[in-house]
């Protein structure tokens, strides 16, 4: 988000434009000039109160504040220009862009421009007809009357804190990224007639909880710890968006919304190995998660087809393992280009995603998939291959000998080195290590694995994997992290229940089985929460079919918790999984992911008793896509 916001208000009686710059940083601002570009131009000579016009060229305007002005955190600089070349006739007559020049280095700092406001007409009489366009559906909503007119902006009251202003600016920027034509929902200074928002921190509310009370032109948002403020503002933003884009919906005039999530873990997984997503698409996906109040981004960074994270100790992982091609060790697989494709995220880019997501209440859990799904690793790092092991096993996806060999001493050294770099990039407490789909009979023809089996008394492939993953869990514990893994990671005593989080994906019953074994579990069953599954049986319906087909209503109605008391204790949440084999274009991505991602977001937030598919389907049409 930007550290500064510029609000503008048109005063038609004076033929004047008022400018209000708000400092959203935690530091005082001094020694600056502000410039902006606008078709509503200042005429010569300037007639400005509160600022001095320093220079103008066509649409470029540069103003300086009064001498010695210091803007404290949350402070505002106001000035009004009364000599303009023409009257403003439309919100589009606002400044298109703005920036600050601080000091003498000439570098510009961006300023977020809100829409040009005008005095609001008197609101129409409230109506008893209306609906709220909020997804996921709140825990409790009671609206007694709805606004009879359209509402475009909400103004923060003048006692709002810096953090409240910053979060409102963050949500405004989110709205503009997802819906570029949407009016700015939150303004720091409001024109006459714009409703006022009063924000209050309330430690009595639970984690991520909020309470909104509507009383005519006054809106009061109370918020608890965590992301309660962010989520309350997103709900207000959704209400505005729905009321302005579909006549079915309206904005509350009188009433209350009290809200809290059903689960602490509301996740979305994205496989960037089978298809590589440019950084901008990843950031867009994080935006979409935030709009849905999803809070855990499971970033599946490695698989057979490509290693997507820069590792300083092993540059070949991305140089060789990050690409497929006719002249590469991994031949073209499932990408849209028959000649192959690839790419990777640098460590600064990965940190950028982490920081970007954190502003939106989203924590990033990386996945480094081991010991299976490592064809690209073994192609890039041949010292991890037992040269005496013949081609003897094949993964379910068809790759031969694609699993890191526990019998090779360098294997554990490699994993430890990678995880140390991963932990330095990703601060989230859970690091996902995969642990899934190692082929039956893997490593049994490897002399080095056979020697390990004899030394340690290991009977089979599952025992070999369990031995390796137990050591990996010890390393992550030493690094102060929790070990995440797919359900197979528990096989043969590998990842132990203490300090672990497992993801149940094959059968719905697996979630309960893992919970009874003492594991904290996230429910992500392939039959309902895998968004690469086809939505229906039609021959031309895109998607996979190994788990059947799942239409949006089936996804929506799936109840991960049920009435199992063990799950009530151990189920930490739900998660959508987006595997990318079939998602060879954005059109396919959008068709398959939506509205099922929206349905899972509601499963993570809304109690099962309050769900209503017909209501959901009407609101889901308004949700953003990639």
C-alpha positions in Angstrom: 0.0 0.0 0.0 1.0 3.6 -0.3 2.2 5.6 2.7 0.1 8.6 1.8 -3.4 9.2 0.6 -4.7 12.3 -1.3 -8.5 13.1 -0.9 -10.1 15.8 -3.1 -13.4 17.5 -2.6 -15.2 19.6 -5.1 -16.9 22.8 -3.8 -19.2 23.9 -6.6 -20.4 27.1 -5.0 -16.9 28.4 -4.9 -15.7 26.7 -8.1 -12.8 25.3 -5.8 -11.1 22.1 -5.2 -9.9 21.1 -1.7 -6.9 18.8 -1.3 -6.2 16.7 1.8 -2.9 14.8 2.1 -2.8 12.2 4.9 0.4 10.9 6.3 -0.1 7.1 6.8 3.4 6.4 8.0 4.6 6.1 11.6 7.1 8.9 11.0 6.6 12.7 10.9 6.9 14.2 7.4 8.6 17.5 6.7 10.6 19.2 3.9 8.3 17.9 1.1 6.5 19.1 -2.0 3.5 17.4 -3.5 2.8 17.0 -7.3 -0.2 15.6 -9.1 -1.5 15.3 -12.7 -5.0 16.5 -13.3 -7.2 17.7 -16.2 -8.8 20.1 -13.8 -6.0 22.5 -14.0 -4.9 25.5 -12.0 -5.2 28.8 -13.8 -2.7 31.6 -13.6 -2.3 33.3 -11.2 -3.0 30.7 -8.5 -5.5 31.5 -5.8 -4.6 29.0 -3.1 -5.2 28.9 0.6 -2.8 26.6 2.6 -0.2 26.0 -0.1 1.9 27.7 -2.7 1.9 26.7 -6.4 5.6 26.1 -7.2 5.3 25.1 -10.9 2.8 23.9 -13.5 3.2 22.4 -16.9 0.0 21.4 -18.7 -1.5 18.8 -16.3 1.4 18.7 -13.9 1.0 20.7 -10.7 3.5 21.0 -7.9 2.5 22.6 -4.5 4.6 23.3 -1.4 3.2 23.5 2.1 3.5 26.5 4.4 7.0 27.0 5.8 7.9 24.7 8.6 4.9 22.4 8.3 5.4 19.0 9.9 2.8 16.3 9.4 2.8 13.9 12.3 1.8 10.2 11.8 -1.9 10.4 10.8 -1.6 14.1 10.3 -3.2 16.0 7.4 -2.2 18.9 5.2 -5.2 20.8 3.6 -5.2 23.4 0.9 -7.8 24.8 -1.4 -7.3 26.0 -5.0 -9.9 28.5 -6.2 -8.6 29.6 -9.6 -9.2 26.7 -12.0 -9.5 26.6 -15.8 -12.8 24.8 -15.6 -15.4 23.4 -13.2 -15.2 19.7 -12.2 -18.2 17.9 -13.7 -17.5 14.3 -12.7 -15.5 12.1 -10.3 -13.1 11.4 -13.1 -11.9 15.0 -12.9 -9.8 14.1 -9.9 -6.0 13.9 -9.9 -5.0 10.8 -11.8 -1.7 10.4 -10.0 0.3 12.1 -7.3 3.6 11.9 -5.5 5.8 13.5 -2.9 9.3 14.9 -3.4 11.0 14.7 0.0 14.3 16.5 0.5 16.6 17.4 -2.4 17.2 14.0 -4.0 14.3 14.4 -6.3 13.0 10.8 -5.8 9.2 10.6 -5.8 7.2 8.7 -3.2 3.8 7.6 -4.5 0.5 8.9 -3.2 -2.7 7.0 -3.4 -5.4 9.2 -5.0 -9.0 8.7 -3.9 -11.9 9.7 -6.1 -13.1 13.3 -6.3 -15.9 13.8 -3.9 -18.8 16.2 -4.1 -21.4 17.1 -1.5 -23.8 14.1 -1.2 -27.5 14.7 -1.7 -29.8 14.1 1.2 -30.2 10.3 1.5 -33.5 8.9 0.4 -35.9 7.5 3.0 -34.7 4.1 4.2 -36.2 1.0 2.7 -37.2 -2.4 4.3 -36.1 -4.2 1.1 -32.5 -5.1 0.6 -29.9 -7.8 0.9 -26.2 -7.8 2.0 -23.6 -8.8 -0.4 -21.1 -10.3 2.0 -19.0 -13.5 1.5 -18.3 -15.4 3.6 -21.6 -14.9 5.3 -21.3 -13.3 8.8 -21.9 -15.1 12.1 -24.8 -12.8 12.9 -26.5 -10.1 10.8 -29.6 -8.1 11.7 -30.5 -5.2 9.5 -33.7 -3.3 10.2 -33.6 -0.9 7.3 -31.6 -0.4 4.1 -30.4 2.8 2.5 -32.7 4.0 -0.3 -29.9 5.6 -2.3 -26.5 4.5 -3.6 -23.5 5.0 -1.4 -20.0 5.4 -2.8 -17.7 6.5 0.0 -17.3 6.2 3.8 -15.3 8.8 5.6 -13.1 8.0 8.6 -13.7 10.3 11.6 -11.0 12.7 12.6 -9.9 10.7 15.7 -9.1 7.6 13.7 -5.6 6.2 14.6 -2.7 5.9 12.2 -3.2 2.1 12.1 -6.9 2.5 11.4 -6.2 4.9 8.6 -3.4 2.7 7.2 -5.7 -0.3 7.2 -8.5 1.6 5.5 -6.0 2.8 2.8 -4.8 -0.8 2.4 -8.4 -2.0 1.8 -9.0 0.9 -0.6 -6.0 -0.1 -2.6 -7.2 -3.7 -2.5 -10.5 -2.7 -4.0 -8.9 -0.7 -6.7 -6.7 -3.7 -7.7 -9.5 -6.1 -7.8 -12.2 -3.8 -9.2 -10.3 -0.9 -11.0 -13.6 1.0 -11.7 -14.9 0.8 -8.1 -15.1 4.2 -6.3 -12.7 4.6 -3.4 -14.5 3.1 -0.5 -12.7 4.9 2.3 -11.7 8.5 2.4 -9.6 10.2 5.1 -11.6 13.4 4.8 -15.2 13.2 3.7 -17.4 15.7 1.8 -20.6 16.9 3.4 -23.3 14.1 3.6 -20.8 11.2 3.4 -21.4 8.7 6.3 -18.8 8.7 9.1 -17.0 5.6 10.3 -15.9 5.4 13.9 -13.4 2.7 14.8 -12.9 1.2 18.2 -10.4 -1.5 19.4 -12.2 -3.9 21.7 -10.0 -6.6 23.3 -13.2 -8.3 24.5 -13.8 -9.4 20.9 -12.2 -12.7 19.8 -9.3 -13.2 17.3 -10.2 -11.8 13.9 -13.7 -10.7 15.1 -15.5 -7.5 14.5 -18.8 -5.8 15.2 -20.4 -3.2 12.9 -23.4 -1.0 14.0 -25.2 1.1 11.4 -27.1 4.1 12.5 -28.0 6.4 9.6 -25.0 8.5 8.7 -22.9 7.0 11.5 -21.2 3.6 11.3 -19.3 2.2 14.2 -16.8 -0.6 13.7 -15.4 -2.4 16.8 -12.7 -4.9 16.2 -10.7 -7.5 18.1 -7.2 -8.8 17.9 -5.6 -10.1 14.8 -7.3 -9.1 11.5 -10.6 -7.9 13.0 -10.2 -4.3 11.7 -9.1 -5.5 8.3 -12.1 -8.0 8.0 -14.6 -5.4 9.2 -13.4 -2.9 6.6 -13.5 -5.6 3.8 -17.1 -6.4 4.8 -18.0 -2.7 4.5 -16.2 -2.6 1.1 -18.2 -5.7 -0.1 -21.4 -4.1 1.0 -20.6 -1.0 -1.1 -19.5 -3.1 -4.0 -22.6 -5.2 -4.0 -25.0 -2.3 -3.6 -23.4 -0.4 -6.5 -23.2 -3.3 -8.9 -26.4 -5.3 -8.5 -29.9 -4.0 -7.7 -30.5 -7.0 -5.6 -28.3 -5.7 -2.9 -28.3 -2.6 -0.7 -26.2 -0.9 2.1 -27.5 -1.1 5.6 -29.1 2.0 7.1 -29.9 0.6 10.6 -28.7 -2.6 12.0 -25.7 -4.7 13.1 -23.3 -7.3 11.9 -21.4 -9.3 14.5 -18.8 -11.6 13.0 -16.1 -14.1 13.8 -14.5 -17.0 11.9 -15.5 -20.6 12.5 -11.9 -21.8 11.9 -8.5 -20.2 12.5 -7.0 -21.9 9.4 -8.8 -20.8 6.2 -6.4 -21.8 3.5 -5.8 -21.8 -0.2 -3.1 -23.8 -1.9 -1.5 -22.9 -5.3 0.7 -25.3 -7.3 3.2 -23.1 -9.2 5.3 -26.1 -10.3 3.1 -27.7 -13.0 2.3 -24.2 -14.3 4.5 -21.3 -13.4 2.6 -18.2 -12.4 4.3 -14.8 -12.8 4.8 -12.8 -9.7 1.9 -10.4 -10.5 -0.5 -13.4 -10.7 0.7 -14.6 -7.3 0.1 -11.2 -5.8 -3.3 -11.1 -7.5 -4.1 -14.5 -6.0 -3.2 -13.1 -2.5 -5.6 -10.2 -3.1 -8.4 -12.6 -4.0 -7.6 -14.6 -0.8 -7.9 -11.4 1.3 -11.2 -10.4 -0.3 -12.5 -13.9 0.8 -11.1 -13.5 4.3 -8.8 -16.5 3.7 -5.7 -16.3 5.8 -3.2 -19.1 4.9 -1.5 -19.1 1.5 -0.1 -22.6 1.0 2.6 -22.0 -1.7 3.4 -25.3 -3.4 6.9 -24.3 -4.7 8.4 -27.6 -5.8 7.3 -30.7 -7.7 8.6 -33.0 -10.3 8.1 -30.5 -13.1 9.9 -27.5 -11.6 11.7 -26.1 -8.6 10.4 -22.5 -8.2 12.4 -21.0 -5.3 15.9 -19.6 -5.5 18.3 -21.5 -3.1 21.7 -19.8 -2.8 23.5 -23.0 -1.9 22.2 -24.9 -4.9 21.8 -22.6 -7.9 21.3 -25.6 -10.2 17.9 -26.2 -8.6 16.4 -23.2 -10.5 18.9 -23.0 -13.4 18.3 -26.6 -14.4 15.3 -27.8 -12.3 13.2 -24.7 -12.9 12.6 -25.4 -16.6 11.3 -28.1 -18.9 12.2 -28.4 -22.5 13.2 -30.7 -25.4 16.8 -30.1 -24.5 16.3 -30.2 -20.7 16.5 -33.2 -18.3 12.7 -32.8 -17.6 11.0 -32.9 -21.0 7.9 -30.7 -21.7 5.0 -31.9 -19.5 1.7 -30.1 -19.1 2.4 -26.5 -19.8 0.7 -24.5 -22.6 3.9 -24.3 -24.7 4.9 -27.6 -26.3 8.6 -26.6 -26.2 8.5 -26.4 -22.4 8.3 -23.6 -19.9 9.6 -22.5 -16.6 10.7 -19.8 -14.2 11.3 -19.3 -10.5 10.9 -16.7 -7.8 14.1 -15.0 -6.4 14.5 -14.8 -2.7 13.7 -11.0 -2.7 10.5 -11.8 -4.7 9.5 -14.5 -2.2 10.0 -12.0 0.6 8.0 -9.5 -1.3 5.1 -11.9 -1.4 5.4 -12.6 2.3 5.3 -8.8 3.1 2.5 -8.1 0.7 0.4 -10.9 2.1 1.1 -9.8 5.7 -0.6 -6.4 5.0 -3.7 -8.3 4.0 -3.9 -10.7 6.9 -2.5 -13.6 5.0 0.4 -15.7 6.2 2.5 -17.7 3.7 3.3 -21.4 4.3 5.9 -22.6 1.8 6.0 -26.2 0.7 9.2 -28.0 -0.3 7.9 -31.4 -1.4 10.1 -34.3 -0.2 11.2 -37.0 -0.5 8.9 -37.8 -3.5 8.0 -35.4 -6.4 11.7 -34.6 -6.8 12.5 -35.5 -10.4 13.7 -31.9 -11.1 15.9 -32.0 -8.0 17.6 -35.3 -9.0 18.1 -34.0 -12.6 19.8 -30.8 -11.3 21.8 -32.4 -8.5 23.1 -35.8 -9.7 25.2 -36.3 -6.5 21.8 -37.2 -4.8 21.4 -40.2 -7.0 22.7 -43.7 -6.2 24.6 -44.6 -9.4 24.0 -48.3 -8.8 20.2 -48.0 -8.4 18.4 -49.2 -11.6 15.2 -47.6 -12.9 13.0 -49.6 -10.6 9.9 -47.6 -9.5 7.6 -45.1 -11.1 5.4 -42.4 -9.4 1.7 -42.3 -10.0 2.4 -39.4 -12.3 4.8 -41.6 -14.3 8.2 -40.3 -13.2 10.9 -42.9 -12.7 13.1 -42.9 -9.6 11.8 -39.5 -8.6 12.3 -39.6 -4.8 15.2 -38.4 -2.7 17.1 -41.5 -1.4 17.3 -41.7 2.4 20.3 -44.0 2.1 22.5 -41.3 0.6 24.1 -39.2 3.3 24.0 -36.1 1.1 20.2 -36.3 1.0 19.7 -35.1 4.6 22.4 -32.5 4.2 20.7 -31.2 1.1 17.3 -31.0 2.9 18.7 -29.3 6.0 20.5 -26.7 3.9 17.3 -26.0 1.9 15.1 -25.7 4.9 17.5 -23.3 6.6 17.3 -21.0 3.7 13.5 -21.4 3.5 13.1 -20.6 7.2 15.2 -17.4 6.6 12.7 -16.3 3.9 9.4 -17.4 5.4 8.6 -16.4 9.0 5.4 -18.5 9.2 5.6 -21.1 11.9 4.6 -24.0 9.7 6.9 -25.3 7.0 5.3 -27.9 4.7 7.5 -30.8 3.6 5.1 -32.8 1.5 5.7 -36.4 2.2 3.1 -37.7 -0.3 2.9 -40.2 -3.1 6.2 -42.0 -2.8 5.9 -45.0 -5.0 5.5 -48.5 -3.6 8.9 -50.2 -3.8 10.9 -46.9 -4.0 14.6 -47.3 -3.2 14.5 -51.1 -2.6 16.8 -51.7 -5.5 19.3 -49.1 -4.2 22.4 -50.6 -2.6 22.9 -47.5 -0.4 19.2 -47.7 0.7 19.6 -51.4 1.4 22.6 -50.7 3.6 20.6 -48.2 5.6 17.7 -50.7 6.0 20.1 -53.3 7.3 21.7 -50.9 9.8 18.5 -49.4 11.1 16.2 -52.5 10.8 13.9 -50.8 8.3 11.5 -53.2 6.5 10.2 -51.3 3.4 9.7 -48.1 1.6 7.3 -46.6 4.2 9.9 -47.3 6.9 12.7 -45.6 4.9 10.5 -42.5 4.4 9.5 -42.5 8.0 13.2 -42.6 9.0 14.0 -39.7 6.8 11.0 -37.5 7.7 11.6 -38.1 11.4 15.1 -36.5 11.0 13.6 -33.7 9.0 11.0 -33.0 11.7 13.8 -32.9 14.2 15.6 -30.3 12.1 12.5 -28.1 11.8 11.9 -28.3 15.5 15.5 -27.2 16.0 14.8 -24.3 13.8 11.8 -23.4 15.9 9.2 -24.5 13.3 6.2 -26.8 13.1 6.3 -29.6 10.5 3.5 -29.6 8.0 2.9 -32.5 5.6 0.3 -34.4 3.6 -1.3 -37.3 5.4 1.3 -39.9 4.2 3.9 -38.0 6.3 2.6 -39.9 9.3 3.3 -43.3 7.8 5.7 -45.6 9.7 6.1 -43.1 12.5 7.7 -40.5 10.3 6.3 -37.1 11.3 5.2 -37.3 15.0 2.0 -35.7 16.2 3.8 -33.3 18.5 4.8 -30.1 16.7 3.1 -31.2 13.5 0.2 -30.2 11.3 -1.1 -32.7 8.7 -3.3 -32.1 5.6 -5.8 -34.8 4.9 -6.5 -35.1 1.2 -7.4 -38.6 -0.1 -10.6 -39.6 1.8 -12.9 -37.6 4.0 -12.4 -40.2 6.7 -8.7 -39.6 6.8 -9.2 -36.3 8.6 -10.9 -38.1 11.5 -8.3 -40.9 11.5 -5.4 -38.5 11.8 -7.2 -36.6 14.5 -7.7 -39.8 16.5 -4.0 -40.5 16.2 -3.3 -37.1 17.9 -2.5 -34.9 14.9 -3.8 -31.4 14.4 -5.4 -31.6 10.9 -6.5 -29.4 8.1 -9.3 -30.8 6.0 -8.7 -30.6 2.2 -10.4 -33.7 0.7 -9.9 -34.3 -3.0 -13.6 -35.1 -3.5 -14.7 -31.7 -2.5 -11.9 -29.2 -2.0 -9.5 -30.0 -4.9 -10.3 -27.3 -7.4 -8.6 -29.2 -10.3 -11.5 -31.7 -10.2 -14.0 -31.4 -13.0 -17.3 -29.7 -12.0 -19.5 -32.2 -13.8 -19.5 -35.4 -15.9 -19.8 -33.7 -19.3 -17.2 -34.9 -21.8 -15.9 -31.3 -22.4 -15.9 -30.2 -18.8 -12.3 -29.3 -18.0 -10.5 -30.9 -15.0 -9.3 -34.1 -13.4 -11.6 -37.0 -12.6 -9.6 -39.4 -10.3 -11.7 -38.2 -7.3 -14.9 -38.0 -9.4 -16.5 -34.6 -10.2 -17.5 -31.9 -7.8 -20.0 -29.2 -8.6 -20.0 -25.9 -6.6 -23.1 -26.9 -4.6 -21.4 -30.1 -3.4 -18.3 -28.2 -2.4 -20.4 -25.6 -0.6 -22.4 -28.2 1.4 -19.5 -30.3 2.5 -19.2 -30.2 6.3 -15.6 -31.0 7.4 -16.4 -30.9 11.1 -19.6 -32.9 11.3 -20.5 -34.0 14.9 -17.2 -35.8 15.6 -15.9 -34.7 19.1 -12.3 -35.6 18.2 -12.5 -33.3 15.1 -13.9 -30.6 17.3 -10.7 -30.7 19.2 -8.1 -31.4 16.4 -9.5 -29.9 13.2 -7.8 -26.5 12.9 -9.5 -25.5 9.6 -10.2 -26.2 5.9 -8.3 -25.5 2.7 -8.8 -25.3 -1.0 -6.2 -27.0 -3.2 -5.4 -25.7 -6.6 -3.3 -28.2 -8.6 -2.3 -26.8 -11.9 -1.9 -29.7 -14.3 -5.2 -28.8 -16.1 -5.0 -25.0 -15.6 -3.3 -24.2 -18.8 -4.9 -20.8 -19.2 -6.4 -18.1 -17.1 -9.8 -18.9 -18.6 -9.5 -22.5 -17.3 -8.2 -21.3 -14.0 -11.2 -19.0 -13.5 -13.7 -21.5 -14.7 -12.5 -24.2 -12.3 -11.5 -22.2 -9.3 -14.6 -20.0 -9.0 -17.1 -20.1 -7.4 -15.7 -23.2 -5.6 -12.9 -21.2 -3.9 -15.6 -18.8 -2.6 -17.6 -21.8 -1.3 -14.6 -23.1 0.7 -13.9 -19.6 2.0 -17.4 -19.6 3.5 -16.8 -23.1 4.9 -13.8 -21.8 6.8 -15.7 -18.8 8.2 -19.5 -19.5 8.4 -21.1 -22.1 10.7 -22.8 -24.9 8.8 -26.2 -24.0 10.2 -26.0 -20.5 8.7 -25.2 -21.6 5.2 -27.6 -21.0 2.3 -26.5 -22.0 -1.2 -29.1 -19.9 -3.0 -28.0 -16.8 -1.2 -24.4 -17.7 -1.7 -24.8 -18.2 -5.5 -26.2 -14.7 -5.9 -23.4 -13.1 -4.1 -20.6 -15.3 -5.5 -21.2 -13.7 -8.9 -19.7 -10.5 -7.6 -16.4 -12.0 -6.5 -13.1 -11.2 -8.3 -11.2 -13.7 -10.5 -7.6 -14.1 -11.6 
